[in-house]
């Protein structure tokens, strides 16, 4: 399944303040976001499952996609659209056999070799980064930069989403480097008004992809 969304919103409940994660995601969906990755890795399974069910209802209502970070069982339990793997997590090829061809399969990558391997093993898309400095990805080393993003986008045939420090002001240059889309967290999650933040980012992507002749229909 090829993703058709230009912005891939990754959740982080610690960034939403008093707004709550579910209302924040709801507002982002109303603002035009069409893909949510549920990434709350430290939640106990019962709480994660309950949250996934709530987000599945919201995304279904918005005709948006829900991707679960790392948990095939949760994806299957709530009827989510796919699963997202770490580069050093479950084997991509094995996960593809389990979930079948109709579920979307994303993989986090941090190098050319990881991106190519994910593609070869059946990923539908990859995230690549961190492109810029960002506290949430400090454990993955120094930012890879736009040149590395450009190189990966030229070599990898599946959609590549730029990840790490992606602000609204940086959307245009990451798409200009060849990224199919952008994976965002704090720009929308911590905005306070996630509806307005999402709408503003969607508008920038729409203008930028029109300029670069990228079709995300």
Buried (B, 14 or more C-beta within 10 A) or exposed (E): BEBBBBBBBBBBBEBBEEBEBBEBBBBBBBBBBBBBBBBBEEBEEEEBBEBBBBBBBBBBEBEBBBBBBBBBEBBBBBEBBBBBBEBEBBEBEEBBEEBEEEBBBBBBBBBBEBBBBBBEBBBBBBBBBBBBEBEBBEEBEEBBBBEBBBBBBEEBEBBBBBBBBBBBEBBBBBBBBBBBBBBBBBBBBBBEBBBEBBBBBBBBBEEBBEEEEBEBE
